[in-house]
Amino acid sequence: MAQAKIQAKMNEANINSRFSRTLSMADRSGRLLESLDQLELRVEALREEAAAMEQERENILEMIQSIQNSQEMRNICTGEKEELNLTANRLMGRTLSVEISVGTIRNSQQEEALQKALAIIDEIVKKLLDDMDGNRQRLLTLRAACVSESQSVPVDQKFQAIVISCALEDQKKIKRRLETLLRNVENAEKNIKIMDHQKLDLKANGSQ
């Protein structure tokens, strides 16, 4: 009888031990999951900060190029222009030395869609100098395909379907690239008009 009581106590202790260990494992698992959830928030914050820095880098490069190609730069003397260009080139080099890369996880369909979208944009860029106004209109239809609000220009439905198939981060980058190209085209058109106006002034002065 005593032996039976001892055995019963041991069985009860084993059951209680297993039950306590199970609860302990659940507690540890919960704490680890909570830590991973907190780390996920930090990872997303890190990616957002890196993406913002990447965009800032692009903005700085665009502003430096805009200054170098501005009308104000053309209207100063050669010596001052050379000094300003040296400073601009130095800033350009320092900016380019900052390397920021935020990778995008894509499936095979998203990768294929991205390559198709980039190929369409690259093809237009190649033809910009041949027909700047026509290709600017083409870029506008592509940009209209990347925004949800209504546009005053037609939407390229085929391009829109391709962009929708891209990863969300790639959609944002495609839109930014189109906006940058449009700004560059607009600045180039302004410079061309200014140069044409200067030629007319020179001809007018020469005929006097």
C-alpha positions as a printed Julia matrix, in Angstrom:
208×3 Matrix{Float64}:
  0.0    0.0     0.0
  2.78   2.43    0.9
  4.46   1.66   -2.4
  1.24   2.44   -4.24
  0.93   5.83   -2.49
  4.52   6.67   -3.35
  3.94   5.77   -6.98
  0.77   7.86   -7.06
  2.64  10.87   -5.66
  5.38  10.45   -8.25
  2.83  10.26  -11.06
  1.11  13.39   -9.74
  4.46  15.2    -9.54
  5.31  14.22  -13.13
  1.95  15.47  -14.36
  2.33  18.77  -12.51
  5.9   19.1   -13.79
  4.83  18.59  -17.4
  1.96  21.03  -16.98
  4.23  23.71  -15.48
  6.82  23.18  -18.21
  4.16  23.58  -20.9
  3.06  26.89  -19.41
  6.66  28.02  -19.18
  7.25  27.22  -22.85
  4.12  29.14  -23.79
  5.3   32.12  -21.78
  8.72  32.04  -23.41
  7.18  31.7   -26.85
  4.91  34.67  -26.17
  7.8   36.84  -25.02
  9.86  35.9   -28.08
  6.94  36.65  -30.38
  6.48  40.03  -28.71
 10.18  40.79  -29.21
  9.94  39.84  -32.88
  6.87  42.05  -33.32
  8.8   44.99  -31.85
 11.76  44.26  -34.12
  9.45  44.14  -37.13
  8.33  47.7   -36.36
 11.97  48.79  -36.13
 12.78  47.04  -39.42
  9.95  48.87  -41.2
 11.05  52.17  -39.65
 14.61  51.47  -40.82
 13.43  50.78  -44.38
 11.33  53.95  -44.4
 14.26  56.05  -43.17
 16.59  54.51  -45.75
 14.04  55.11  -48.52
 13.71  58.74  -47.39
 17.5   59.12  -47.48
 17.58  57.54  -50.94
 15.0   60.07  -52.13
 16.91  62.94  -50.53
 20.05  61.84  -52.36
 18.18  61.93  -55.67
 16.74  65.35  -54.85
 20.18  66.78  -54.05
 21.67  65.42  -57.29
 18.79  66.89  -59.28
 19.18  70.29  -57.61
 22.92  70.38  -58.31
 22.29  69.58  -61.98
 19.55  72.2   -62.11
 21.94  74.87  -60.82
 24.62  73.87  -63.33
 22.12  74.11  -66.2
 20.34  77.25  -64.98
 20.1   80.52  -66.85
 21.8   82.28  -63.92
 24.88  80.12  -64.49
 24.98  81.16  -68.14
 24.79  84.86  -67.33
 27.95  85.04  -65.21
 31.52  85.46  -66.38
 33.69  82.49  -67.32
 35.95  82.65  -64.28
 33.08  82.65  -61.79
 31.3   79.95  -63.76
 34.33  77.66  -63.58
 34.6   78.16  -59.82
 30.9   77.43  -59.32
 31.11  74.34  -61.5
 34.07  73.07  -59.49
 32.05  73.46  -56.3
 29.01  71.81  -57.88
 31.09  68.9   -59.16
 32.66  68.46  -55.73
 29.22  68.32  -54.13
 28.07  65.93  -56.83
 30.98  63.61  -56.1
 30.39  63.68  -52.35
 26.7   62.98  -52.84
 27.4   60.07  -55.18
 29.79  58.62  -52.6
 26.79  58.04  -50.32
 25.45  54.63  -51.25
 21.95  53.76  -50.06
 20.11  50.66  -51.18
 16.7   49.44  -50.07
 16.05  46.06  -51.61
 12.56  45.07  -52.7
 11.31  41.52  -52.33
  9.56  40.49  -55.55
  8.03  37.35  -56.95
  8.66  36.34  -60.57
  5.54  38.14  -61.83
  6.5   41.4   -60.09
 10.07  41.18  -61.42
  8.8   40.67  -64.97
  6.38  43.59  -64.64
  9.15  45.87  -63.34
 11.43  45.05  -66.27
  8.62  45.74  -68.75
  7.85  49.11  -67.14
 11.51  50.16  -67.12
 11.92  49.07  -70.76
  8.99  51.27  -71.82
 10.41  54.29  -70.0
 13.95  53.7   -71.33
 12.63  53.53  -74.89
 10.99  56.94  -74.52
 14.13  58.44  -72.97
 16.15  57.31  -76.01
 13.8   59.24  -78.3
 13.46  62.4   -76.2
 15.91  64.49  -78.21
 14.24  63.51  -81.51
 10.8   64.69  -80.44
 10.86  66.37  -77.04
  7.29  67.65  -77.03
  5.76  64.41  -78.3
  7.68  62.24  -75.88
  6.87  64.62  -73.01
  3.21  63.97  -73.73
  3.96  60.26  -73.73
  5.63  60.55  -70.33
  2.58  62.4   -69.04
  0.33  59.5   -70.04
  2.65  57.09  -68.24
  2.65  59.23  -65.1
 -1.14  59.45  -65.24
 -1.17  55.64  -65.1
  0.69  55.77  -61.77
 -1.74  57.98  -59.84
 -5.22  57.3   -58.52
 -6.69  60.78  -58.92
 -8.18  61.88  -62.21
 -5.84  63.48  -64.73
 -6.29  66.02  -67.5
 -4.22  63.82  -69.83
 -5.09  60.36  -71.15
 -4.0   57.32  -69.15
 -1.85  54.66  -70.78
 -4.0   51.65  -69.87
 -1.4   49.09  -70.93
  1.31  50.72  -68.82
 -1.12  51.04  -65.9
 -1.77  47.28  -65.97
  1.98  46.64  -65.92
  2.58  49.03  -63.01
 -0.23  47.51  -60.96
  1.52  44.14  -61.32
  4.71  45.59  -59.79
  5.59  45.52  -56.09
  4.27  48.54  -54.17
  7.76  49.98  -53.57
  8.55  49.64  -57.28
  5.33  51.47  -58.17
  6.47  54.44  -56.08
  9.94  54.41  -57.68
  8.49  54.26  -61.19
  6.28  57.27  -60.44
  9.24  59.21  -59.0
 11.38  58.47  -62.04
  8.67  59.7   -64.4
  8.24  62.88  -62.37
 12.0   63.5   -62.44
 12.12  62.96  -66.21
  9.22  65.36  -66.72
 10.95  68.05  -64.66
 14.15  67.57  -66.64
 12.26  67.83  -69.94
 10.49  70.98  -68.75
 13.8   72.57  -67.75
 15.36  71.57  -71.07
 12.46  73.12  -73.0
 12.81  76.35  -71.01
 16.53  76.49  -71.75
 15.91  75.91  -75.45
 13.37  78.75  -75.54
 15.8   81.06  -73.74
 18.57  80.2   -76.19
 16.26  80.79  -79.17
 15.23  84.14  -77.7
 18.88  85.12  -77.26
 19.56  84.23  -80.91
 16.68  86.45  -81.99
 18.03  89.31  -79.89
 21.48  88.87  -81.44
 20.01  88.92  -84.93
 17.96  92.0   -84.11
 20.99  93.81  -82.7
 23.1   92.79  -85.69
 20.59  94.2   -88.16
 20.6   97.63  -86.5
